[in-house]
Amino acid sequence: MTDKTILIVEGDKLFAESESKWLNSAGYKTKQVFTSEDAIKIIDSKKDEIDLILWDITVEGKIDSIDAIQEILEKNDFPLLFVSSPFEKEIIEKTKSIFSYGYIQKNVDESVFVASVKTALLLHDRNKKQVIKERDLLLTKEKFSKAFYNSLDIVSINRLSDGTYLDVNNGFVKILGYTPE
């Protein structure tokens, strides 16, 4: 059993039920909405409960699907999978500007459908971990840089093989009177 909740944004209620059934049997919780407006509402009110969005690109409503998705993704970090009838070039063109974890055709086998969802969740988790690692590395570099350059002591970075100065700090410049160059 997983604690992941999938938001299904689907225009076809029968297909939404099939998707829910497949995902529930794989251990996921599901929430269903049938318009772009309802998707925005549920995400605004329950965004902490949503782990992935499955979006039928042909969902109708007062708000265009593409506009709704862009609005949602500007404010939130959700993995998104498009669900569509057999792929049409115009649909793929419409979604080019949106970062997604791919497309699932409506006529796909249950095992492929569930595997696509699992893969999207896994990739999203890995991407989040990578972003955190990069952020932590950047913070470490920033702390080192501040400590190095703002130290009142003489600090330099030299090449071990020949002693060449690679960098010097402000304390080095002030005390010894040399320029960093």
PyMOL commands that place a pseudoatom at each C-alpha (Angstrom):
pseudoatom trace, name=CA, resn=MET, resi=1, chain=A, elem=C, hetatm=0, pos=[0.000, 0.000, 0.000]
pseudoatom trace, name=CA, resn=THR, resi=2, chain=A, elem=C, hetatm=0, pos=[1.263, 3.467, -0.832]
pseudoatom trace, name=CA, resn=ASP, resi=3, chain=A, elem=C, hetatm=0, pos=[0.314, 6.800, 0.669]
pseudoatom trace, name=CA, resn=LYS, resi=4, chain=A, elem=C, hetatm=0, pos=[0.337, 8.523, -2.726]
pseudoatom trace, name=CA, resn=THR, resi=5, chain=A, elem=C, hetatm=0, pos=[-2.786, 10.249, -4.023]
pseudoatom trace, name=CA, resn=ILE, resi=6, chain=A, elem=C, hetatm=0, pos=[-3.399, 10.718, -7.723]
pseudoatom trace, name=CA, resn=LEU, resi=7, chain=A, elem=C, hetatm=0, pos=[-5.662, 13.487, -9.001]
pseudoatom trace, name=CA, resn=ILE, resi=8, chain=A, elem=C, hetatm=0, pos=[-7.517, 12.337, -12.100]
pseudoatom trace, name=CA, resn=VAL, resi=9, chain=A, elem=C, hetatm=0, pos=[-8.692, 15.186, -14.327]
pseudoatom trace, name=CA, resn=GLU, resi=10, chain=A, elem=C, hetatm=0, pos=[-10.810, 13.369, -16.866]
pseudoatom trace, name=CA, resn=GLY, resi=11, chain=A, elem=C, hetatm=0, pos=[-13.635, 14.329, -19.187]
pseudoatom trace, name=CA, resn=ASP, resi=12, chain=A, elem=C, hetatm=0, pos=[-14.955, 10.781, -19.527]
pseudoatom trace, name=CA, resn=LYS, resi=13, chain=A, elem=C, hetatm=0, pos=[-16.487, 9.638, -16.211]
pseudoatom trace, name=CA, resn=LEU, resi=14, chain=A, elem=C, hetatm=0, pos=[-16.405, 5.990, -17.248]
pseudoatom trace, name=CA, resn=PHE, resi=15, chain=A, elem=C, hetatm=0, pos=[-12.712, 6.161, -18.058]
pseudoatom trace, name=CA, resn=ALA, resi=16, chain=A, elem=C, hetatm=0, pos=[-12.063, 8.061, -14.798]
pseudoatom trace, name=CA, resn=GLU, resi=17, chain=A, elem=C, hetatm=0, pos=[-13.649, 5.149, -12.944]
pseudoatom trace, name=CA, resn=SER, resi=18, chain=A, elem=C, hetatm=0, pos=[-11.407, 2.674, -14.780]
pseudoatom trace, name=CA, resn=GLU, resi=19, chain=A, elem=C, hetatm=0, pos=[-8.313, 4.727, -13.984]
pseudoatom trace, name=CA, resn=SER, resi=20, chain=A, elem=C, hetatm=0, pos=[-9.333, 4.946, -10.329]
pseudoatom trace, name=CA, resn=LYS, resi=21, chain=A, elem=C, hetatm=0, pos=[-9.980, 1.219, -10.146]
pseudoatom trace, name=CA, resn=TRP, resi=22, chain=A, elem=C, hetatm=0, pos=[-6.576, 0.400, -11.657]
pseudoatom trace, name=CA, resn=LEU, resi=23, chain=A, elem=C, hetatm=0, pos=[-4.750, 2.819, -9.385]
pseudoatom trace, name=CA, resn=ASN, resi=24, chain=A, elem=C, hetatm=0, pos=[-6.669, 1.773, -6.264]
pseudoatom trace, name=CA, resn=SER, resi=25, chain=A, elem=C, hetatm=0, pos=[-5.828, -1.880, -6.936]
pseudoatom trace, name=CA, resn=ALA, resi=26, chain=A, elem=C, hetatm=0, pos=[-2.155, -0.833, -7.205]
pseudoatom trace, name=CA, resn=GLY, resi=27, chain=A, elem=C, hetatm=0, pos=[-2.412, 0.798, -3.765]
pseudoatom trace, name=CA, resn=TYR, resi=28, chain=A, elem=C, hetatm=0, pos=[-2.914, 4.449, -4.720]
pseudoatom trace, name=CA, resn=LYS, resi=29, chain=A, elem=C, hetatm=0, pos=[-5.637, 6.754, -3.489]
pseudoatom trace, name=CA, resn=THR, resi=30, chain=A, elem=C, hetatm=0, pos=[-7.466, 8.751, -6.146]
pseudoatom trace, name=CA, resn=LYS, resi=31, chain=A, elem=C, hetatm=0, pos=[-9.520, 11.897, -6.462]
pseudoatom trace, name=CA, resn=GLN, resi=32, chain=A, elem=C, hetatm=0, pos=[-11.539, 12.621, -9.596]
pseudoatom trace, name=CA, resn=VAL, resi=33, chain=A, elem=C, hetatm=0, pos=[-12.587, 15.904, -11.177]
pseudoatom trace, name=CA, resn=PHE, resi=34, chain=A, elem=C, hetatm=0, pos=[-14.165, 16.501, -14.549]
pseudoatom trace, name=CA, resn=THR, resi=35, chain=A, elem=C, hetatm=0, pos=[-13.368, 20.135, -15.435]
pseudoatom trace, name=CA, resn=SER, resi=36, chain=A, elem=C, hetatm=0, pos=[-10.298, 22.372, -15.385]
pseudoatom trace, name=CA, resn=GLU, resi=37, chain=A, elem=C, hetatm=0, pos=[-12.009, 24.673, -12.887]
pseudoatom trace, name=CA, resn=ASP, resi=38, chain=A, elem=C, hetatm=0, pos=[-12.609, 21.800, -10.471]
pseudoatom trace, name=CA, resn=ALA, resi=39, chain=A, elem=C, hetatm=0, pos=[-8.973, 20.731, -10.836]
pseudoatom trace, name=CA, resn=ILE, resi=40, chain=A, elem=C, hetatm=0, pos=[-7.782, 24.219, -9.886]
pseudoatom trace, name=CA, resn=LYS, resi=41, chain=A, elem=C, hetatm=0, pos=[-10.176, 24.310, -6.912]
pseudoatom trace, name=CA, resn=ILE, resi=42, chain=A, elem=C, hetatm=0, pos=[-9.128, 20.940, -5.513]
pseudoatom trace, name=CA, resn=ILE, resi=43, chain=A, elem=C, hetatm=0, pos=[-5.436, 21.690, -5.941]
pseudoatom trace, name=CA, resn=ASP, resi=44, chain=A, elem=C, hetatm=0, pos=[-5.810, 25.084, -4.265]
pseudoatom trace, name=CA, resn=SER, resi=45, chain=A, elem=C, hetatm=0, pos=[-7.614, 23.509, -1.313]
pseudoatom trace, name=CA, resn=LYS, resi=46, chain=A, elem=C, hetatm=0, pos=[-5.872, 20.114, -1.039]
pseudoatom trace, name=CA, resn=LYS, resi=47, chain=A, elem=C, hetatm=0, pos=[-2.475, 20.516, -2.689]
pseudoatom trace, name=CA, resn=ASP, resi=48, chain=A, elem=C, hetatm=0, pos=[-0.694, 18.762, 0.195]
pseudoatom trace, name=CA, resn=GLU, resi=49, chain=A, elem=C, hetatm=0, pos=[-2.788, 15.677, -0.486]
pseudoatom trace, name=CA, resn=ILE, resi=50, chain=A, elem=C, hetatm=0, pos=[-1.944, 15.394, -4.209]
pseudoatom trace, name=CA, resn=ASP, resi=51, chain=A, elem=C, hetatm=0, pos=[1.175, 13.553, -5.384]
pseudoatom trace, name=CA, resn=LEU, resi=52, chain=A, elem=C, hetatm=0, pos=[0.578, 13.310, -9.144]
pseudoatom trace, name=CA, resn=ILE, resi=53, chain=A, elem=C, hetatm=0, pos=[-1.878, 14.647, -11.693]
pseudoatom trace, name=CA, resn=LEU, resi=54, chain=A, elem=C, hetatm=0, pos=[-3.275, 12.586, -14.569]
pseudoatom trace, name=CA, resn=TRP, resi=55, chain=A, elem=C, hetatm=0, pos=[-4.804, 15.065, -16.998]
pseudoatom trace, name=CA, resn=ASP, resi=56, chain=A, elem=C, hetatm=0, pos=[-6.980, 14.278, -19.988]
pseudoatom trace, name=CA, resn=ILE, resi=57, chain=A, elem=C, hetatm=0, pos=[-5.930, 17.072, -22.332]
pseudoatom trace, name=CA, resn=THR, resi=58, chain=A, elem=C, hetatm=0, pos=[-9.412, 17.181, -23.860]
pseudoatom trace, name=CA, resn=VAL, resi=59, chain=A, elem=C, hetatm=0, pos=[-11.165, 18.022, -20.569]
pseudoatom trace, name=CA, resn=GLU, resi=60, chain=A, elem=C, hetatm=0, pos=[-13.712, 20.723, -21.162]
pseudoatom trace, name=CA, resn=GLY, resi=61, chain=A, elem=C, hetatm=0, pos=[-14.603, 23.673, -19.009]
pseudoatom trace, name=CA, resn=LYS, resi=62, chain=A, elem=C, hetatm=0, pos=[-14.637, 27.429, -18.928]
pseudoatom trace, name=CA, resn=ILE, resi=63, chain=A, elem=C, hetatm=0, pos=[-10.856, 27.400, -18.558]
pseudoatom trace, name=CA, resn=ASP, resi=64, chain=A, elem=C, hetatm=0, pos=[-8.760, 25.768, -21.302]
pseudoatom trace, name=CA, resn=SER, resi=65, chain=A, elem=C, hetatm=0, pos=[-6.828, 22.711, -20.063]
pseudoatom trace, name=CA, resn=ILE, resi=66, chain=A, elem=C, hetatm=0, pos=[-3.459, 24.155, -21.092]
pseudoatom trace, name=CA, resn=ASP, resi=67, chain=A, elem=C, hetatm=0, pos=[-4.144, 27.447, -19.285]
pseudoatom trace, name=CA, resn=ALA, resi=68, chain=A, elem=C, hetatm=0, pos=[-5.319, 25.585, -16.181]
pseudoatom trace, name=CA, resn=ILE, resi=69, chain=A, elem=C, hetatm=0, pos=[-2.276, 23.308, -16.138]
pseudoatom trace, name=CA, resn=GLN, resi=70, chain=A, elem=C, hetatm=0, pos=[0.094, 26.245, -16.552]
pseudoatom trace, name=CA, resn=GLU, resi=71, chain=A, elem=C, hetatm=0, pos=[-1.634, 28.100, -13.717]
pseudoatom trace, name=CA, resn=ILE, resi=72, chain=A, elem=C, hetatm=0, pos=[-1.364, 25.049, -11.453]
pseudoatom trace, name=CA, resn=LEU, resi=73, chain=A, elem=C, hetatm=0, pos=[2.272, 24.285, -12.278]
pseudoatom trace, name=CA, resn=GLU, resi=74, chain=A, elem=C, hetatm=0, pos=[3.359, 27.913, -11.793]
pseudoatom trace, name=CA, resn=LYS, resi=75, chain=A, elem=C, hetatm=0, pos=[2.371, 27.624, -8.128]
pseudoatom trace, name=CA, resn=ASN, resi=76, chain=A, elem=C, hetatm=0, pos=[2.999, 23.924, -7.454]
pseudoatom trace, name=CA, resn=ASP, resi=77, chain=A, elem=C, hetatm=0, pos=[5.522, 21.181, -8.059]
pseudoatom trace, name=CA, resn=PHE, resi=78, chain=A, elem=C, hetatm=0, pos=[3.455, 18.216, -9.208]
pseudoatom trace, name=CA, resn=PRO, resi=79, chain=A, elem=C, hetatm=0, pos=[4.440, 15.490, -11.602]
pseudoatom trace, name=CA, resn=LEU, resi=80, chain=A, elem=C, hetatm=0, pos=[2.006, 15.566, -14.500]
pseudoatom trace, name=CA, resn=LEU, resi=81, chain=A, elem=C, hetatm=0, pos=[1.040, 12.811, -16.912]
pseudoatom trace, name=CA, resn=PHE, resi=82, chain=A, elem=C, hetatm=0, pos=[-1.163, 13.558, -19.886]
pseudoatom trace, name=CA, resn=VAL, resi=83, chain=A, elem=C, hetatm=0, pos=[-3.880, 11.069, -20.734]
pseudoatom trace, name=CA, resn=SER, resi=84, chain=A, elem=C, hetatm=0, pos=[-5.183, 11.156, -24.264]
pseudoatom trace, name=CA, resn=SER, resi=85, chain=A, elem=C, hetatm=0, pos=[-7.005, 9.226, -26.919]
pseudoatom trace, name=CA, resn=PRO, resi=86, chain=A, elem=C, hetatm=0, pos=[-4.650, 8.008, -29.639]
pseudoatom trace, name=CA, resn=PHE, resi=87, chain=A, elem=C, hetatm=0, pos=[-2.038, 10.686, -30.065]
pseudoatom trace, name=CA, resn=GLU, resi=88, chain=A, elem=C, hetatm=0, pos=[-2.729, 13.501, -32.400]
pseudoatom trace, name=CA, resn=LYS, resi=89, chain=A, elem=C, hetatm=0, pos=[-0.032, 15.922, -33.502]
pseudoatom trace, name=CA, resn=GLU, resi=90, chain=A, elem=C, hetatm=0, pos=[-2.136, 18.934, -32.509]
pseudoatom trace, name=CA, resn=ILE, resi=91, chain=A, elem=C, hetatm=0, pos=[-2.487, 17.661, -28.934]
pseudoatom trace, name=CA, resn=ILE, resi=92, chain=A, elem=C, hetatm=0, pos=[1.238, 17.045, -28.641]
pseudoatom trace, name=CA, resn=GLU, resi=93, chain=A, elem=C, hetatm=0, pos=[1.898, 20.528, -30.051]
pseudoatom trace, name=CA, resn=LYS, resi=94, chain=A, elem=C, hetatm=0, pos=[-0.501, 22.066, -27.506]
pseudoatom trace, name=CA, resn=THR, resi=95, chain=A, elem=C, hetatm=0, pos=[1.350, 20.446, -24.621]
pseudoatom trace, name=CA, resn=LYS, resi=96, chain=A, elem=C, hetatm=0, pos=[4.936, 21.097, -25.786]
pseudoatom trace, name=CA, resn=SER, resi=97, chain=A, elem=C, hetatm=0, pos=[5.384, 24.097, -23.511]
pseudoatom trace, name=CA, resn=ILE, resi=98, chain=A, elem=C, hetatm=0, pos=[4.370, 22.169, -20.390]
pseudoatom trace, name=CA, resn=PHE, resi=99, chain=A, elem=C, hetatm=0, pos=[6.825, 20.025, -18.466]
pseudoatom trace, name=CA, resn=SER, resi=100, chain=A, elem=C, hetatm=0, pos=[5.257, 16.609, -18.054]
pseudoatom trace, name=CA, resn=TYR, resi=101, chain=A, elem=C, hetatm=0, pos=[6.388, 13.092, -17.363]
pseudoatom trace, name=CA, resn=GLY, resi=102, chain=A, elem=C, hetatm=0, pos=[4.821, 11.854, -20.569]
pseudoatom trace, name=CA, resn=TYR, resi=103, chain=A, elem=C, hetatm=0, pos=[1.609, 10.657, -22.170]
pseudoatom trace, name=CA, resn=ILE, resi=104, chain=A, elem=C, hetatm=0, pos=[-0.595, 7.656, -21.592]
pseudoatom trace, name=CA, resn=GLN, resi=105, chain=A, elem=C, hetatm=0, pos=[-3.026, 6.545, -24.265]
pseudoatom trace, name=CA, resn=LYS, resi=106, chain=A, elem=C, hetatm=0, pos=[-6.531, 5.772, -23.076]
pseudoatom trace, name=CA, resn=ASN, resi=107, chain=A, elem=C, hetatm=0, pos=[-6.521, 2.370, -24.748]
pseudoatom trace, name=CA, resn=VAL, resi=108, chain=A, elem=C, hetatm=0, pos=[-3.367, 1.205, -22.949]
pseudoatom trace, name=CA, resn=ASP, resi=109, chain=A, elem=C, hetatm=0, pos=[-3.206, -1.945, -20.857]
pseudoatom trace, name=CA, resn=GLU, resi=110, chain=A, elem=C, hetatm=0, pos=[-3.725, -1.587, -17.074]
pseudoatom trace, name=CA, resn=SER, resi=111, chain=A, elem=C, hetatm=0, pos=[-0.171, -2.745, -16.267]
pseudoatom trace, name=CA, resn=VAL, resi=112, chain=A, elem=C, hetatm=0, pos=[1.351, -0.160, -18.632]
pseudoatom trace, name=CA, resn=PHE, resi=113, chain=A, elem=C, hetatm=0, pos=[-0.917, 2.525, -17.196]
pseudoatom trace, name=CA, resn=VAL, resi=114, chain=A, elem=C, hetatm=0, pos=[0.104, 1.777, -13.597]
pseudoatom trace, name=CA, resn=ALA, resi=115, chain=A, elem=C, hetatm=0, pos=[3.782, 1.412, -14.567]
pseudoatom trace, name=CA, resn=SER, resi=116, chain=A, elem=C, hetatm=0, pos=[3.671, 4.858, -16.208]
pseudoatom trace, name=CA, resn=VAL, resi=117, chain=A, elem=C, hetatm=0, pos=[2.298, 6.379, -13.006]
pseudoatom trace, name=CA, resn=LYS, resi=118, chain=A, elem=C, hetatm=0, pos=[4.925, 4.622, -10.873]
pseudoatom trace, name=CA, resn=THR, resi=119, chain=A, elem=C, hetatm=0, pos=[7.696, 5.790, -13.199]
pseudoatom trace, name=CA, resn=ALA, resi=120, chain=A, elem=C, hetatm=0, pos=[6.493, 9.398, -13.136]
pseudoatom trace, name=CA, resn=LEU, resi=121, chain=A, elem=C, hetatm=0, pos=[6.381, 9.387, -9.332]
pseudoatom trace, name=CA, resn=LEU, resi=122, chain=A, elem=C, hetatm=0, pos=[9.849, 7.826, -9.113]
pseudoatom trace, name=CA, resn=LEU, resi=123, chain=A, elem=C, hetatm=0, pos=[11.361, 10.314, -11.578]
pseudoatom trace, name=CA, resn=HIS, resi=124, chain=A, elem=C, hetatm=0, pos=[9.760, 13.240, -9.775]
pseudoatom trace, name=CA, resn=ASP, resi=125, chain=A, elem=C, hetatm=0, pos=[11.111, 12.050, -6.411]
pseudoatom trace, name=CA, resn=ARG, resi=126, chain=A, elem=C, hetatm=0, pos=[14.601, 11.655, -7.895]
pseudoatom trace, name=CA, resn=ASN, resi=127, chain=A, elem=C, hetatm=0, pos=[14.427, 15.113, -9.482]
pseudoatom trace, name=CA, resn=LYS, resi=128, chain=A, elem=C, hetatm=0, pos=[13.384, 16.637, -6.149]
pseudoatom trace, name=CA, resn=LYS, resi=129, chain=A, elem=C, hetatm=0, pos=[16.300, 14.926, -4.387]
pseudoatom trace, name=CA, resn=GLN, resi=130, chain=A, elem=C, hetatm=0, pos=[18.709, 16.188, -7.056]
pseudoatom trace, name=CA, resn=VAL, resi=131, chain=A, elem=C, hetatm=0, pos=[17.395, 19.733, -6.692]
pseudoatom trace, name=CA, resn=ILE, resi=132, chain=A, elem=C, hetatm=0, pos=[17.851, 19.509, -2.913]
pseudoatom trace, name=CA, resn=LYS, resi=133, chain=A, elem=C, hetatm=0, pos=[21.425, 18.218, -3.347]
pseudoatom trace, name=CA, resn=GLU, resi=134, chain=A, elem=C, hetatm=0, pos=[22.250, 21.024, -5.776]
pseudoatom trace, name=CA, resn=ARG, resi=135, chain=A, elem=C, hetatm=0, pos=[20.709, 23.613, -3.447]
pseudoatom trace, name=CA, resn=ASP, resi=136, chain=A, elem=C, hetatm=0, pos=[22.693, 22.245, -0.485]
pseudoatom trace, name=CA, resn=LEU, resi=137, chain=A, elem=C, hetatm=0, pos=[25.904, 22.295, -2.543]
pseudoatom trace, name=CA, resn=LEU, resi=138, chain=A, elem=C, hetatm=0, pos=[25.231, 25.882, -3.586]
pseudoatom trace, name=CA, resn=LEU, resi=139, chain=A, elem=C, hetatm=0, pos=[24.648, 26.888, 0.045]
pseudoatom trace, name=CA, resn=THR, resi=140, chain=A, elem=C, hetatm=0, pos=[27.888, 25.164, 1.079]
pseudoatom trace, name=CA, resn=LYS, resi=141, chain=A, elem=C, hetatm=0, pos=[29.799, 26.971, -1.681]
pseudoatom trace, name=CA, resn=GLU, resi=142, chain=A, elem=C, hetatm=0, pos=[28.211, 30.253, -0.643]
pseudoatom trace, name=CA, resn=LYS, resi=143, chain=A, elem=C, hetatm=0, pos=[29.182, 29.733, 3.019]
pseudoatom trace, name=CA, resn=PHE, resi=144, chain=A, elem=C, hetatm=0, pos=[32.752, 28.780, 2.068]
pseudoatom trace, name=CA, resn=SER, resi=145, chain=A, elem=C, hetatm=0, pos=[33.010, 31.764, -0.237]
pseudoatom trace, name=CA, resn=LYS, resi=146, chain=A, elem=C, hetatm=0, pos=[31.816, 34.190, 2.450]
pseudoatom trace, name=CA, resn=ALA, resi=147, chain=A, elem=C, hetatm=0, pos=[34.156, 32.685, 5.049]
pseudoatom trace, name=CA, resn=PHE, resi=148, chain=A, elem=C, hetatm=0, pos=[37.083, 32.757, 2.639]
pseudoatom trace, name=CA, resn=TYR, resi=149, chain=A, elem=C, hetatm=0, pos=[36.686, 36.272, 1.270]
pseudoatom trace, name=CA, resn=ASN, resi=150, chain=A, elem=C, hetatm=0, pos=[35.535, 37.991, 4.467]
pseudoatom trace, name=CA, resn=SER, resi=151, chain=A, elem=C, hetatm=0, pos=[38.070, 36.505, 6.849]
pseudoatom trace, name=CA, resn=LEU, resi=152, chain=A, elem=C, hetatm=0, pos=[40.353, 39.095, 8.481]
pseudoatom trace, name=CA, resn=ASP, resi=153, chain=A, elem=C, hetatm=0, pos=[43.162, 36.528, 8.421]
pseudoatom trace, name=CA, resn=ILE, resi=154, chain=A, elem=C, hetatm=0, pos=[45.440, 35.933, 5.473]
pseudoatom trace, name=CA, resn=VAL, resi=155, chain=A, elem=C, hetatm=0, pos=[43.974, 33.074, 3.469]
pseudoatom trace, name=CA, resn=SER, resi=156, chain=A, elem=C, hetatm=0, pos=[45.090, 31.891, 0.061]
pseudoatom trace, name=CA, resn=ILE, resi=157, chain=A, elem=C, hetatm=0, pos=[44.516, 28.952, -2.210]
pseudoatom trace, name=CA, resn=ASN, resi=158, chain=A, elem=C, hetatm=0, pos=[47.719, 27.682, -3.786]
pseudoatom trace, name=CA, resn=ARG, resi=159, chain=A, elem=C, hetatm=0, pos=[48.535, 24.968, -6.279]
pseudoatom trace, name=CA, resn=LEU, resi=160, chain=A, elem=C, hetatm=0, pos=[50.493, 22.286, -4.415]
pseudoatom trace, name=CA, resn=SER, resi=161, chain=A, elem=C, hetatm=0, pos=[52.888, 21.423, -7.243]
pseudoatom trace, name=CA, resn=ASP, resi=162, chain=A, elem=C, hetatm=0, pos=[54.433, 24.883, -7.695]
pseudoatom trace, name=CA, resn=GLY, resi=163, chain=A, elem=C, hetatm=0, pos=[52.891, 27.151, -5.025]
pseudoatom trace, name=CA, resn=THR, resi=164, chain=A, elem=C, hetatm=0, pos=[51.102, 29.369, -7.559]
pseudoatom trace, name=CA, resn=TYR, resi=165, chain=A, elem=C, hetatm=0, pos=[48.425, 31.525, -5.962]
pseudoatom trace, name=CA, resn=LEU, resi=166, chain=A, elem=C, hetatm=0, pos=[45.015, 30.569, -7.353]
pseudoatom trace, name=CA, resn=ASP, resi=167, chain=A, elem=C, hetatm=0, pos=[43.005, 32.906, -5.155]
pseudoatom trace, name=CA, resn=VAL, resi=168, chain=A, elem=C, hetatm=0, pos=[43.490, 35.168, -2.160]
pseudoatom trace, name=CA, resn=ASN, resi=169, chain=A, elem=C, hetatm=0, pos=[41.044, 36.687, 0.274]
pseudoatom trace, name=CA, resn=ASN, resi=170, chain=A, elem=C, hetatm=0, pos=[40.432, 40.277, 1.370]
pseudoatom trace, name=CA, resn=GLY, resi=171, chain=A, elem=C, hetatm=0, pos=[42.544, 39.798, 4.511]
pseudoatom trace, name=CA, resn=PHE, resi=172, chain=A, elem=C, hetatm=0, pos=[45.508, 38.827, 2.333]
pseudoatom trace, name=CA, resn=VAL, resi=173, chain=A, elem=C, hetatm=0, pos=[45.063, 41.966, 0.213]
pseudoatom trace, name=CA, resn=LYS, resi=174, chain=A, elem=C, hetatm=0, pos=[44.657, 44.336, 3.214]
pseudoatom trace, name=CA, resn=ILE, resi=175, chain=A, elem=C, hetatm=0, pos=[47.500, 42.957, 5.321]
pseudoatom trace, name=CA, resn=LEU, resi=176, chain=A, elem=C, hetatm=0, pos=[50.080, 42.327, 2.603]
pseudoatom trace, name=CA, resn=GLY, resi=177, chain=A, elem=C, hetatm=0, pos=[49.023, 45.124, 0.273]
pseudoatom trace, name=CA, resn=TYR, resi=178, chain=A, elem=C, hetatm=0, pos=[48.989, 43.045, -2.880]
pseudoatom trace, name=CA, resn=THR, resi=179, chain=A, elem=C, hetatm=0, pos=[46.106, 43.055, -5.319]
pseudoatom trace, name=CA, resn=PRO, resi=180, chain=A, elem=C, hetatm=0, pos=[44.357, 39.762, -6.019]
pseudoatom trace, name=CA, resn=GLU, resi=181, chain=A, elem=C, hetatm=0, pos=[45.874, 39.809, -9.517]
for i in range(1, 181): cmd.bond("trace and resi %d" % i, "trace and resi %d" % (i + 1))
show_as sticks, trace
zoom trace
